[in-house]
């Protein structure tokens, strides 16, 4: 285990992060482990266009009781130089392979934004491994999506989007990133550097994959079929997905929905203490059942 700094690795002060690279199908996945190796495992899955750094503030609230595993999907973080992010089921298979490599046979999967679709797909593929799901700020279906700005829609276009992507700067990335937060937070340099390093192709794939997944079936429909314990956490001031849509998860048997007042799209950074408590209590209850 090595002591890490926020700017160097995406970890935050006070974290003791063990970094490793897991090889799957000829590709590298960056994995960070914290906490107790013998404790119940949690896997944290990031939003499609962000590195592990956004989990940093909440990790200290989890490591006393859990083995906390963060995995950069292909095309993210230290894996960002490799092309071919793939669809959501493909991303989930990579996570499953990483868990196998780490010797994890039971886990609570926790996703943020589009990471929730990867967590759900992992549970669909590996019901023997995923004991429960916690979903943070992800709409249940496409109707819950708040329309993107005109410039964002242009960035996703094939030709003009590639041109605009080449013109991005630290300042423009930082400005766009702030739309994900309602409360004042310091955006990690690791986030800015990650986006600056992404190719246009990878960014577009990352944005479209979760929408394609939702277009096939809604999350509540998938979760009902899975039959695992579910926690949904939503910031009431989310500007990416309508927080009012969280009620749709109520159809999932036993699902628990928690709304965080005054919080935006990223509760892990905006209110890490409350978010950490909710995740810890939920995962502990799963382990005691």
Backbone as a ProteinNet text record, in pm:
[ID]
protein_1_A
[PRIMARY]
XXXXXXXXXXXXXXXXXXXXXXXXXXXXXXXXXXXXXXXXXXXXXXXXXXXXXXXXXXXXXXXXXXXXXXXXXXXXXXXXXXXXXXXXXXXXXXXXXXXXXXXXXXXXXXXXXXXXXXXXXXXXXXXXXXXXXXXXXXXXXXXXXXXXXXXXXXXXXXXXXXXXXXXXXXXXXXXXXXXXXXXXXXXXXXXXXXXXXXXXXXXXXXXXXXXXXXXXXXXXXXXXXXXXXXXXXXXXXXXXXXXXXXXXXXXXXXXXXXXXXXXXXXXXXXXXXXXXXXXXXXXXXXXXX
[TERTIARY]
85.2	0	88.2	55.5	137.1	56.9	123.6	59.4	51.5	-67.8	-88.5	-127.2	-102.5	-148.2	-256	-341.4	-456.4	-416.1	-325.1	-290.3	-218.4	-140.4	-59.9	-142.5	-237.5	-305.1	-456.1	-510.7	-655.8	-702.8	-612.4	-649.5	-646.4	-706.6	-714.6	-632.8	-594.1	-516.4	-585.6	-507.7	-563.5	-594.7	-597.9	-620.9	-488.9	-494.7	-380.4	-420	-378.2	-431.9	-331.8	-376.8	-297	-333.7	-240.1	-265.7	-211.9	-286.1	-238.8	-305.3	-251.9	-309.8	-352.8	-479.6	-533.4	-546.5	-494.2	-495	-617.2	-694.5	-811.7	-825	-824.7	-839.6	-740	-618.1	-513.6	-520.1	-607.1	-621	-591.6	-552.7	-520.3	-633.1	-661.7	-757	-682.9	-698.7	-636.2	-726.7	-672.2	-747.6	-681.4	-762.5	-714.1	-789.9	-716.2	-778.2	-744.5	-844.3	-827.9	-900	-870.9	-941.1	-878.7	-960.9	-913.5	-934.6	-829	-842.3	-938.8	-954.2	-1041.3	-1185.7	-1213.7	-1347.2	-1439.7	-1571.2	-1665.4	-1626.9	-1645	-1596.4	-1704	-1660.8	-1741.1	-1663.7	-1732	-1667.1	-1734.5	-1654.1	-1703.4	-1677.5	-1783.6	-1775.4	-1810.5	-1716.4	-1728	-1817.6	-1859.8	-1922.9	-1830.1	-1887.5	-1812.1	-1693.7	-1702.3	-1596.8	-1513.4	-1510.9	-1433.6	-1341	-1232.1	-1138.8	-1182.7	-1100.2	-1131.6	-1136.2	-1080.2	-1066.4	-1198.4	-1307.9	-1434.6	-1486.8	-1435.3	-1473.3	-1390.4	-1279.6	-1184.6	-1244.2	-1331.2	-1381.7	-1465.7	-1529.4	-1617.7	-1544.4	-1428.7	-1356.1	-1320.5	-1273.8	-1240.1	-1356.5	-1480.3	-1596.9	-1633.2	-1559.8	-1590.4	-1479.7	-1356.5	-1242.9	-1229.3	-1294.2	-1282.2	-1354	-1458.5	-1540.2	-1538.5	-1480.9	-1492.1	-1359.5	-1351.7	-1247.8	-1303.4	-1246.7	-1300.9	-1218.1	-1284.1	-1217	-1270.8	-1181.6	-1219.7	-1156.3	-1236.9	-1189.2	-1214.4	-1107.1	-1121.7	-1159.1	-1274.5	-1311.6	-1220.1	-1217.8	-1132.1	-1164.7	-1063.4	-1084.5	-1098.5	-1075.8	-1088.8	-960.3	-934.8	-821.5	-692.8	-617.3	-490.2	-509.1	-631.8	-659.6	-700.7	-697.6	-759.2	-689.2	-565	-492.7	-534.3	-613.9	-652.7	-792.4	-804.8	-932	-1025.7	-1153.4	-1251.5	-1315.4	-1396.2	-1463.7	-1565.4	-1641.2	-1738.4	-1871.8	-1969.3	-2102	-2101.1	-2214.5	-2220.5	-2196.5	-2256.7	-2225.6	-2077	-2010.4	-1866.8	-1789.2	-1825.7	-1760.8	-1781.7	-1901.4	-1930.6	-1848	-1828.3	-1747	-1603.3	-1551.8	-1416.7	-1409.7	-1512.8	-1515.8	-1520.9	-1604.4	-1614.2	-1481.5	-1408.5	-1277.8	-1179.4	-1187.1	-1099	-1129.6	-1257.5	-1295.4	-1246.8	-1256.8	-1206	-1056	-984.3	-839.5	-804.8	-891	-868.1	-917.5	-980.2	-1030	-1156.3	-1235.8	-1359.9	-1475.2	-1543	-1655.1	-1789.6	-1789.2	-1913.2	-1886.5	-1974.6	-1947.6	-2077.6	-2075.8	-2180.9	-2129.7	-2200.8	-2158.5	-2223.8	-2141.5	-2188	-2150.5	-2250.4	-2224	-2263	-2195.7	-2233.1	-2265.2	-2379.9	-2424.8	-2419.1	-2350.7	-2352.2	-2282.6	-2202.8	-2147.1	-2254.4	-2375.6	-2487.8	-2531	-2518.9	-2555.6	-2453.8	-2326.1	-2223.8	-2246.5	-2279.6	-2306.1	-2424.9	-2529.3	-2648.8	-2618.2	-2543.4	-2506.4	-2417.7	-2331	-2247.7	-2335.1	-2439.1	-2530.2	-2607.6	-2641.4	-2710.9	-2621.3	-2494.8	-2401.1	-2350	-2334.8	-2271.8	-2359	-2477.3	-2563.8	-2501.5	-2403.5	-2334.9	-2238.8	-2201.3	-2101	-2163.5	-2257.6	-2315	-2427.3	-2402.6	-2500.1	-2601.5	-2563.3	-2651.2	-2600.7	-2687.4	-2654.1	-2689.5	-2599.1	-2626.8	-2604.8	-2705.4	-2701.9	-2709.5	-2613.2	-2604.3	-2629.3	-2736.3	-2768.2	-2767.8	-2853.4	-2875.4	-3024.6	-3074.6	-3216.4	-3258.2	-3383.7	-3430.5	-3449.6	-3471.1	-3495	-3458.2	-3470.1	-3428.8	-3514.8	-3639.9	-3727.1	-3676.6	-3593	-3542.4	-3423.6	-3372.5	-3253.6	-3288.8	-3214.1	-3228.8	-3157.1	-3221.8	-3159.6	-3022.5	-2928.7	-2794.8	-2793.1	-2690.3	-2674.1	-2646	-2665	-2641.3	-2495.9	-2403.3	-2261.9	-2225.7	-2288	-2260.2	-2312.3	-2430.1	-2484.5	-2394.7	-2337.9	-2247.2	-2119.5	-2071.8	-1950.9	-1970.8	-2092.7	-2120.2	-2137.1	-2146.3	-2162.5	-2031.1	-2038.5	-1918.7	-1807.9	-1841.3	-1736.3	-1708.3	-1809.8	-1788.8	-1750.9	-1801	-1767	-1618.4	-1560.3	-1417.5	-1335.3	-1381	-1311.6	-1321	-1440.8	-1458.4	-1377.8	-1369.3	-1294.8	-1147.3	-1092.7	-952.7	-927.8	-1033.1	-1019.1	-1036.4	-1066	-1091	-965.1	-984.1	-875	-907	-810.3	-835.5	-951	-956	-1060.3	-1198.7	-1210.2	-1341.8	-1386.2	-1292.9	-1327.9	-1371.7	-1300.6	-1335.1	-1473.4	-1503.2	-1633.8	-1745.3	-1725	-1826.5	-1844.5	-1734.5	-1740.8	-1823.1	-1821.8	-1893	-2044.1	-2095.9	-2240.1	-2281.1	-2184.6	-2215.3	-2227.1	-2197.7	-2197.9	-2290.5	-2360.1	-2440.3	-2370	-2315.6	-2240.7	-2096.9	-2033.5	-1895.5	-1801.6	-1728.6	-1628.3	-1506.1	-1394.4	-1272.2	-1260.4	-1264.8	-1258	-1115.1	-1096	-959.8	-888.6	-760.7	-681.6	-686.4	-698.4	-704.5	-823.2	-934.6	-1052.2	-1022.4	-965.9	-935.8	-837	-731.4	-629.9	-685.6	-776.4	-836.9	-916.3	-1002	-1084.2	-996.8	-894.6	-804.3	-734	-712.1	-642.8	-731.2	-863.9	-954.8	-960.9	-973.2	-999	-1146.6	-1177.6	-1317.6	-1398.2	-1341.1	-1410.5	-1446.2	-1348.9	-1374	-1482	-1478.8	-1577.4	-1717.4	-1730.5	-1861.7	-1912.1	-1824.7	-1864.3	-1910	-1836.4	-1869.4	-2004.9	-2039.3	-2166.4	-2283.9	-2262.3	-2372.9	-2403.3	-2302.5	-2321.6	-2431.4	-2433	-2539.7	-2677.8	-2685.1	-2814.3	-2867.9	-2779.3	-2820.7	-2870.5	-2803.6	-2841.6	-2980.4	-3007.7	-3138.8	-3246.8	-3210.3	-3308.5	-3360.6	-3279.5	-3320.3	-3418.3	-3387.1	-3474	-3443.9	-3545.7	-3523.5	-3450.9	-3387.9	-3320.1	-3418	-3533	-3625.1	-3670.2	-3690.1	-3729	-3619.3	-3496.1	-3383.3	-3365	-3376	-3354	-3460.6	-3584.1	-3692.6	-3664.6	-3612.9	-3581.9	-3464.4	-3369.8	-3251.7	-3284.7	-3372.8	-3413.7	-3308.9	-3216.4	-3115.1	-3151.2	-3098.9	-3122.2	-3069.8	-3143.9	-3108	-3119.9	-3016.8	-3019.5	-3003.3	-3091.3	-3081.3	-3058.2	-2950.3	-2918.3	-2924.3	-2994.9	-3012.7	-3001.5	-2922.2	-2919.3	-3040.9	-3109.8	-3232.8	-3206.4	-3082.1	-3049.5	-2965.2	-2973.9	-2902	-2941.1	-2840.3	-2865.4	-2845.7	-2821.4	-2803.7	-2926.6	-2979.8	-3097.2	-3199.1	-3326.4	-3431.6	-3442.9	-3421	-3427.7	-3568.5	-3669.8	-3807.5	-3828.4	-3740.4	-3753.2	-3717.5	-3655.2	-3614	-3733.1	-3852.7	-3970.6	-3998.1	-3949.7	-3972.5	-3907.1	-3803.3	-3738	-3824.6	-3931.8	-4019.5	-4089	-4092	-4155.3	-4066	-3939.5	-3846.6	-3868.2	-3903.7	-3931.2	-3816.1	-3846.4	-3746.7	-3647.7	-3659.9	-3563.9	-3579.4	-3468	-3465.3	-3415.8	-3490.7	-3455	-3425.2	-3307.8	-3266	-3237.3	-3304.8	-3282.1	-3199.8	-3094.4	-3007.3	-3037.1	-3094	-3137.4	-3018.6	-3032.5	-2930.4	-2805.5	-2807.4	-2691.3	-2715	-2608.6	-2619.3	-2593.1	-2522.7	-2504.2	-2399.5	-2318.6	-2206	-2203	-2292.4	-2299.5	-2170.3	-2090.8	-1966.7	-1872.3	-1878.9	-1794	-1867.7	-1996.2	-2071.4	-2114.6	-2141.1	-2177.1	-2123.3	-1990.4	-1930.8	-1967	-1986.8	-2018.2	-2153.6	-2255.9	-2388.6	-2389.4	-2326	-2320.7	-2247.7	-2135.7	-2060.4	-2139.7	-2213.6	-2294.9	-2403.1	-2470.4	-2576	-2520.7	-2407.7	-2348.1	-2299.5	-2237.2	-2185.5	-2297.4	-2402.7	-2515.4	-2583.2	-2598.9	-2664.1	-2580.5	-2452.1	-2366.8	-2355.3	-2351	-2342.4	-2469.4	-2585.5	-2711.6	-2715	-2659.9	-2655.3	-2571.8	-2458.3	-2367.2	-2426.7	-2516.2	-2573.2	-2699.9	-2744	-2863.9	-2827.5
-119.4	0	123.7	219.4	339.4	461.8	559.4	686.8	767.3	819.4	887.6	1032.1	1115.7	1253.9	1272.4	1369.9	1387.7	1416.9	1507.4	1544.8	1433.3	1354.9	1253	1132.6	1091.1	964.5	972.4	1084.8	1091.6	1055.7	1010.9	985.7	1116.8	1117.9	1238.6	1220.8	1331.2	1320.4	1229.6	1144.5	1053.7	916	903.3	771.4	696	566.5	480.2	386.4	419.2	350.1	251.8	129.2	30.1	27.5	60.1	70.4	-52.5	-99.4	-209.3	-201.9	-273.7	-282.4	-426	-441.7	-574	-587.1	-695	-717.7	-800.5	-755.3	-831.3	-815.9	-929.4	-930.9	-837.1	-837.5	-755.4	-609.2	-569.2	-429.6	-414.4	-293.7	-265.6	-192.1	-233.5	-163.7	-118.4	8.1	62.3	35.5	-26.2	-62.6	-0.5	56.2	111.2	43.8	-6.5	-70.8	5.1	20.9	82.2	-3.8	21.3	-48.5	-182	-270.5	-397.5	-508.1	-576.1	-680.7	-792.1	-818.1	-926.9	-883.3	-752.9	-700	-721.1	-706.5	-713.7	-613.1	-652.9	-572.4	-481	-359.6	-265.8	-234.3	-226	-180.8	-51.6	53.7	185.1	208.5	236	249.8	391.7	455.4	597.9	629.7	755.5	813.9	797.8	789.9	751	840.3	969.9	1061.2	1115.1	1044.8	1095.4	987.4	1028.6	932.3	894.1	814.5	767.5	879.8	994.3	1102.2	1146.6	1135.7	1184.6	1101	980.2	899.2	935.5	1008.7	1033.1	1080.3	1181.6	1234.4	1136.5	1038.5	947.9	822.8	792.7	671	664.8	774.6	766.2	725.7	743.5	705.6	557.6	488	347.9	251.7	301	208.3	140.5	191.7	126.1	-8.4	-22.2	-143.4	-227	-172.4	-240.7	-243.2	-338.9	-340	-260.2	-146.2	-54.6	-64.8	-103.8	-126	-26.6	50.8	142.4	95.5	93.1	41.8	145.3	183.3	267.3	178.3	205.6	130.7	166.9	84	108.8	244.9	326.5	460.2	564.6	526.7	622.1	623.2	734.9	744.3	699.5	611.7	565.4	469	427.8	341	422.1	554.8	639.8	638.2	594.7	600	488.7	394.9	281.2	303.2	286.9	311.9	192.5	217.7	110.3	90	185.5	172.7	60	50.6	-56.6	-24	-112.9	-91.5	-126	-103.6	-123.5	-269.8	-368.2	-506.6	-540.3	-484.8	-508.5	-446.4	-325.1	-260.5	-341.7	-395.6	-475.4	-604	-663.8	-785.6	-756.1	-640.3	-603.6	-589.1	-527.7	-513.8	-651.8	-739.7	-875.2	-947.8	-931.1	-994.9	-939.3	-808.3	-747.4	-802.4	-816.9	-872.3	-1016.5	-1091.7	-1229.1	-1229.5	-1140.4	-1132	-1094.8	-1015.1	-971.8	-1073.7	-1181.4	-1284.3	-1245.7	-1156	-1110.6	-1197.9	-1265.8	-1352.2	-1302.7	-1189.1	-1126.8	-977.9	-893.8	-750.6	-671.5	-554.8	-455.7	-360.7	-351.9	-267.5	-130.2	-26.3	111.1	190.2	246.5	323	468.1	553.9	695.5	730.6	794.5	835.3	713.7	724.2	610.8	488.3	506.3	390.6	301.9	358.6	277.8	174.3	208.8	111.8	-1.6	30.7	-73.9	-164.7	-104.5	-183.2	-276.1	-224.3	-306.1	-418.8	-388.1	-491.7	-598	-555.7	-652.6	-747	-692.9	-777.8	-872.2	-826.3	-913.5	-1028.4	-998.1	-1099.5	-1189.9	-1133.6	-1207.7	-1205.2	-1265.1	-1267.1	-1344.1	-1427.8	-1501.7	-1413.9	-1299.7	-1213	-1087.3	-1025.7	-898.2	-923.6	-884.6	-908.2	-795.4	-674.5	-558.3	-448.2	-350.8	-239	-106.9	-11.2	126.1	215.9	293.3	377.6	524.1	602.7	743.5	832.3	909.6	1010.2	955.1	856.2	804.5	792	856.8	847.6	706.6	672.8	536.3	504.3	608.6	587.9	715	711.5	825.5	948.9	930.7	1045.7	1131	1074.8	1147.9	1238.2	1226.6	1303.7	1449.8	1538.6	1681.4	1713.7	1782.7	1809.9	1877	1832.3	1889.7	2025.7	2102.8	2231.6	2211.6	2316.7	2308.6	2275.6	2334.3	2309.1	2164.1	2107.5	1967.8	1876.9	1908.2	1827.4	1837	1953.6	1969.4	1888.1	1880.9	1803.7	1656.3	1606.6	1465.6	1438.2	1543.3	1526.3	1477.9	1401.8	1337.1	1432.6	1537.2	1619.3	1746.4	1826.9	1949.4	1918.1	1805.1	1765.1	1737.4	1668.6	1639.1	1767.6	1864.8	1993.1	2067.2	2073.9	2141.3	2073.7	1942.1	1867.3	1905.6	1928.8	1967.5	2107.1	2187.7	2324.6	2336.8	2226.2	2232.2	2275.6	2345.2	2390.6	2355.7	2373.3	2349.7	2435.3	2560.3	2651.9	2606.8	2561.6	2520.3	2389.8	2299.1	2173.1	2200.4	2288.7	2320.3	2385.7	2474.7	2540.7	2439.7	2347.4	2245.2	2152.7	2121.2	2029.6	2086.6	2216.7	2278.5	2260.8	2228.3	2204.5	2078.1	1994.8	1872.6	1892.8	2013.8	2041	2157.5	2146.8	2257.5	2326.8	2248.3	2304.8	2337.3	2433.9	2467.2	2350.4	2307.6	2202.8	2240	2184.1	2201.8	2084	2112.8	2006.5	1953.4	1824.2	1767.9	1788.9	1816.9	1829	1699.7	1586.5	1457.8	1451.9	1516.7	1518.8	1597.9	1716.5	1801.1	1731.4	1676.1	1609.7	1489.1	1419	1302	1340.8	1441.3	1483.4	1538.8	1615.6	1669.2	1557.3	1445	1333.6	1239.5	1252.3	1163.2	1198.4	1097.6	1123.1	1155.5	1221	1252.3	1123.5	1024.1	896.6	835	833.8	775	851.3	983.3	1064.2	1037.3	1033.4	1008.5	870	769.3	633.9	630.4	700.8	701.7	765	868.3	936.9	856.8	787.2	718.4	580.3	512.8	374.8	362	444.4	428.5	463.1	555.8	590.5	474.6	407.8	289.3	179.9	165.1	64	93.7	220.2	258.8	246.1	271.3	261.9	119.6	22.9	-117.2	-156.2	-118.5	-145.5	-45.2	-4.5	89.9	21	101.1	44.1	-21.1	41.8	-26.6	-162.9	-173.8	-301.8	-405.6	-366.4	-457.8	-495	-395.6	-419.4	-509.9	-493.5	-578.9	-724.9	-747.3	-883.8	-942	-856.5	-904.5	-951	-878	-917.4	-900.2	-804.8	-779.3	-651.7	-632.5	-506.6	-389.1	-278.5	-161.4	-35.2	48.1	182.4	282.3	382.3	489.8	620.5	690.3	819.5	924.5	1035.8	1138.1	1276.4	1363.5	1503	1574.6	1649.8	1715.6	1821.5	1873.5	1979.2	1930	1800.5	1742.9	1814.6	1855.2	1922.2	1830.5	1702.6	1606.8	1516.1	1472.5	1385	1444.3	1439.2	1495.7	1416.2	1483.5	1414	1362.2	1426.6	1379.9	1239.4	1199.7	1066.9	955.4	989.1	886.3	805.6	866	793.4	669.3	667.1	551.7	425.8	442.3	325.4	261	329.4	275	146.5	117.5	-7.7	-128.7	-104.6	-214.8	-265.8	-390.7	-443.3	-419.2	-354.7	-332.6	-222.1	-151.2	-45.6	70.7	128.2	243.4	364.1	474.1	595.3	706.5	769.6	878.9	1002.6	1113.8	1240.8	1332	1389.8	1478.8	1623.2	1698.3	1834.9	1926.1	2006.1	2103.2	2045.9	1917.9	1850.6	1832.7	1845.3	1830.4	1689.1	1677	1548.5	1459.2	1516.7	1439.7	1441.3	1367.7	1365.9	1322	1238.6	1190.4	1305.3	1413.3	1528.6	1639.7	1654.3	1765.7	1739.8	1615.6	1579.3	1439.6	1427.9	1294.5	1227.2	1304.6	1243.8	1174.4	1243.4	1182	1066.8	1088	982.7	860.9	882.9	771.7	696.3	769.7	703.2	617.9	671.5	595.7	468.5	480.3	363.8	261.7	309.7	219.1	145.2	217.5	153.6	51.2	86.1	-4.1	-132.1	-115.3	-231.8	-318.8	-256.3	-333.2	-416.5	-358.3	-431.9	-551.3	-532.2	-642.7	-756.4	-722	-824.2	-898.8	-836.2	-901.4	-980.6	-973.7	-1051.5	-1193.2
0	0	0	-82.6	-93.2	-59.1	6.2	36.1	-91.9	-124.6	-251.4	-228.1	-326.3	-323.8	-426.5	-405.8	-491.6	-635.6	-655.7	-791.1	-865.7	-794.5	-860.4	-901.8	-819.8	-845.2	-845.8	-805.6	-793.5	-654.4	-567.7	-428.7	-352.1	-235.5	-153.8	-27.9	37.1	160.4	261.7	327.1	426.4	370.4	236.9	178.8	167.3	192.3	167	55.4	-65.5	-182	-240.3	-264.5	-331.8	-478.3	-565.1	-708.5	-779.8	-878.1	-959.9	-1095.5	-1190.8	-1324.9	-1348.3	-1388.2	-1418.1	-1569.1	-1623	-1767.4	-1803.7	-1904.5	-1949.9	-2100.4	-2170.4	-2316.2	-2383.2	-2333.1	-2391.7	-2355.7	-2265.7	-2224.4	-2075.4	-2037.5	-1898.7	-1827.9	-1705.1	-1619.2	-1493.9	-1459.3	-1340.6	-1221.3	-1116.5	-997.1	-874.9	-787	-660.9	-547.4	-447.7	-331.7	-204.2	-118.3	13	115.9	243.2	349.5	383.8	441.2	492.8	390	347.9	245.8	283.9	414.6	458.4	482.7	468.6	497.3	378.3	397.9	285.5	177.8	52.1	-59.5	-117.6	-151.1	-228.1	-355.7	-469.5	-592	-635	-657.7	-694.1	-842	-915.4	-1060.6	-1102	-1170	-1198.2	-1317.1	-1319.2	-1436	-1555.9	-1675.1	-1793.1	-1826.7	-1798.9	-1842.2	-1726.9	-1614.5	-1500.5	-1447.4	-1382.4	-1322.3	-1182.4	-1117	-982.3	-879.8	-912.3	-815	-753.9	-828.8	-775.6	-660.3	-642.5	-526.4	-403.8	-424.3	-317.1	-186.1	-185.4	-58.8	21.6	-44.3	28.3	77.6	18	54.7	202.9	265.1	408.2	497.6	452.3	532.5	515.1	428.7	399.4	440.4	449.7	461.1	596.9	700.2	830.9	834.9	752.9	760.6	633.2	525.4	396.8	319.7	231.7	128.9	10.8	-16.8	-116.9	-244.5	-353	-480.8	-582.8	-641.1	-747.9	-877.8	-983.6	-1111.8	-1220.4	-1290.6	-1408.5	-1525.8	-1586.3	-1704.9	-1819.5	-1922.1	-2037.4	-2096.5	-2116.5	-2168.7	-2061.3	-1934.5	-1824.4	-1742.8	-1676.9	-1587	-1651.7	-1582.7	-1636.2	-1753.2	-1778.3	-1892.3	-2014.8	-2004.7	-2106	-2240.5	-2244.9	-2370.9	-2466.3	-2417.5	-2501	-2559.2	-2688.5	-2754.9	-2737	-2758.3	-2756.5	-2622.2	-2578.6	-2449.5	-2452.9	-2562.6	-2576.3	-2513.8	-2535.3	-2478.6	-2329.8	-2264.7	-2119.3	-2080.1	-2146.5	-2109.4	-2121.4	-2223.3	-2238.7	-2123.1	-2085.8	-1971.9	-1844	-1826.5	-1707.4	-1704.3	-1820.7	-1825.2	-1782.6	-1818.6	-1775.6	-1624.2	-1566.8	-1420.9	-1355.8	-1409.3	-1355.8	-1361.5	-1472.4	-1485.5	-1383.1	-1358.1	-1258.4	-1119.2	-1086.8	-956.3	-942.6	-1050.4	-1047.1	-1018.6	-1084.9	-1066.4	-922.2	-861.1	-723.1	-620.7	-668.4	-578	-504.5	-562.4	-499.4	-547	-453.7	-492.7	-441.2	-370.6	-324.6	-307.8	-364.1	-363.4	-367.2	-303.4	-324.2	-430.1	-542.1	-654	-640.1	-644	-626.9	-751.4	-818.3	-938.8	-922.3	-997.4	-1003.3	-1148.3	-1169.7	-1302.8	-1395.8	-1510	-1601.8	-1543.8	-1438.9	-1370.4	-1311.4	-1291.1	-1242.3	-1345	-1473	-1576.7	-1581.5	-1558.8	-1554.3	-1433.9	-1319.3	-1198.9	-1220.4	-1285.1	-1310.1	-1407.2	-1512.4	-1609.4	-1544.4	-1453.9	-1381.5	-1300.5	-1235.1	-1156.9	-1246.9	-1367.2	-1461.8	-1506.2	-1528	-1575.6	-1464.6	-1344.4	-1234.7	-1109.1	-1115.4	-996.5	-880.9	-911.7	-807	-728.2	-783.4	-721.4	-661.5	-732.1	-688.2	-588.8	-463.4	-356.4	-344.9	-388.3	-375.7	-467	-493.4	-582	-515.2	-524	-482.4	-603.7	-638.1	-757.9	-717.8	-764.3	-727	-848.3	-843.3	-945.4	-1087.4	-1109.5	-1244.3	-1267.7	-1371.9	-1402.5	-1436.6	-1410	-1435.2	-1582.6	-1665	-1807.6	-1882.3	-2014	-2096	-2073.6	-2033.3	-2008.2	-1892.6	-1807.7	-1691.6	-1725.4	-1846.8	-1884.4	-1906.9	-1843.9	-1868.4	-1999.2	-2092.5	-2223.3	-2208.9	-2290	-2287.9	-2357.1	-2330.8	-2396.5	-2545.1	-2622.8	-2767	-2796.5	-2722.4	-2747.7	-2718.2	-2613.6	-2580.7	-2692.8	-2745.3	-2855.3	-2978.8	-3002.1	-3115.8	-3096.6	-2972	-2945	-2977.4	-2960.9	-2989.6	-3138.9	-3220.1	-3365.2	-3426.7	-3536.5	-3593.1	-3637.2	-3712	-3771.7	-3692.6	-3672.4	-3595.7	-3452.2	-3401.5	-3265.5	-3249.8	-3347.8	-3342.2	-3346	-3423.5	-3430.3	-3297.2	-3241.7	-3113.7	-3003.9	-3009.8	-2908	-2909.5	-3028.5	-3038.6	-2981.7	-2973.4	-2925.6	-2774.5	-2706.7	-2562.2	-2487.9	-2377.8	-2291.9	-2147.5	-2060.4	-1918.6	-1868.9	-1913.6	-1868.6	-1914.1	-2039.7	-2089.8	-2025	-2000.1	-1933	-1789.3	-1721.9	-1583.6	-1576.3	-1670.7	-1673.2	-1695.6	-1790	-1817.3	-1696.9	-1630.1	-1515.6	-1401.6	-1386.8	-1274	-1282.9	-1401.1	-1411.8	-1337.3	-1302.3	-1229	-1079.1	-1032.9	-888.9	-857	-745.8	-696.1	-580.7	-489.7	-379.1	-422.4	-357.4	-393.5	-365	-465.2	-448.3	-530.9	-492	-569.7	-666.3	-794.1	-893.9	-899.9	-880.3	-879.7	-1013	-1007	-1129.2	-1210.5	-1139.2	-1209	-1303.6	-1266.4	-1352.2	-1479.4	-1462.8	-1578.2	-1671.5	-1614.4	-1695.6	-1768.8	-1703.5	-1766.2	-1890.2	-1876.8	-1990.7	-2102.3	-2066.9	-2168.7	-2245.4	-2178.6	-2242.6	-2322.2	-2308.6	-2380.2	-2528.3	-2612.5	-2753.7	-2773.1	-2884.4	-2913.6	-2926.2	-2990	-3007.2	-2872.7	-2780.4	-2648.9	-2573.9	-2581.8	-2512.1	-2566.2	-2698.1	-2757.9	-2720.6	-2726.6	-2688.5	-2542.8	-2457.1	-2314.5	-2289.4	-2365.2	-2347.3	-2403.4	-2511.1	-2578.6	-2520.3	-2469	-2422.2	-2316.6	-2211.4	-2110.6	-2164.5	-2260	-2317.7	-2401.3	-2472.9	-2549	-2455.4	-2342.7	-2243.6	-2188	-2154.8	-2103.2	-2210	-2335.2	-2443.4	-2459.1	-2423.1	-2434.3	-2324.4	-2200.6	-2086.2	-1976.7	-1902.9	-1793.2	-1677.7	-1593.2	-1476.7	-1378.6	-1346	-1255.4	-1307.6	-1437.8	-1496.8	-1475.9	-1500.5	-1483.3	-1335.5	-1248.2	-1105.3	-1045.7	-1090.1	-1040.7	-1073	-1190.6	-1232.7	-1153.6	-1114.8	-1043.2	-901.5	-832.5	-698.5	-591.4	-609.3	-506.6	-430.6	-309.4	-238.2	-319.1	-318.9	-398.3	-314.2	-320.7	-262.4	-375.4	-381.2	-479.4	-404.7	-439.3	-379.2	-489.6	-464.5	-567.3	-504.8	-564.2	-524.3	-580.1	-497.1	-542.6	-649.4	-654.5	-749.8	-866.9	-894	-1007.5	-1136.2	-1215.8	-1342.8	-1462.7	-1439.5	-1548.9	-1563.6	-1450.3	-1448	-1351.2	-1386.6	-1301.9	-1171.8	-1061.4	-932.6	-904.4	-962.5	-943.2	-999.1	-1092	-1152.4	-1054.9	-941.2	-845.2	-793.9	-797.2	-748.4	-832.1	-956.9	-1044.2	-990.5	-907.9	-848.7	-740.4	-701.9	-599.2	-638.5	-768.3	-813	-786.9	-760	-734.6	-592.7	-574.9	-440.1	-344.1	-232.9	-128.3	-154.9	-268	-298.5	-200.4	-162.3	-71.8	-149.8	-144.5	-217.9	-118.4	-133.4	-45.5	-130.4	-100.5	-168.6	-79	-134.8	-59.3	-99	-8.3	-36.3	-66.1	-172.4	-207.2	-268.8	-302.7	-360.8	-510.5	-589.2	-733.5	-780.2	-893.3	-959.3	-892.7	-802.2	-749.7	-596.9	-532.7	-385.8	-318.2	-385.3	-323.8	-292.2	-371.6	-348.3	-274.4	-302.2	-244.5	-100.2	-66.5	71.1	99.3	106.1	123.2	254.2	360.3	490.1	487.2	437.5	430.1	331.2	217.3	115.8	169.2	236.1	292.4	397.4	480.9	582.8	519.1	418.3	351	287.5	219.7	154.1	256.8	363	465.3	536.4	575	643.9	553.9	427.8	332.8	314.1	288.3	265.4	390.1	507.5	631.9	652.5	619.7	633.7	538.5	419.4	322.6	377.7	436.6	487.7	607	680.2	798	766.2	642.6	602.6	564.7
[MASK]
+++++++++++++++++++++++++++++++++++++++++++++++++++++++++++++++++++++++++++++++++++++++++++++++++++++++++++++++++++++++++++++++++++++++++++++++++++++++++++++++++++++++++++++++++++++++++++++++++++++++++++++++++++++++++++++++++++++++++++++++++++++++++++++++++++++++++++++++++++++++++++++++++

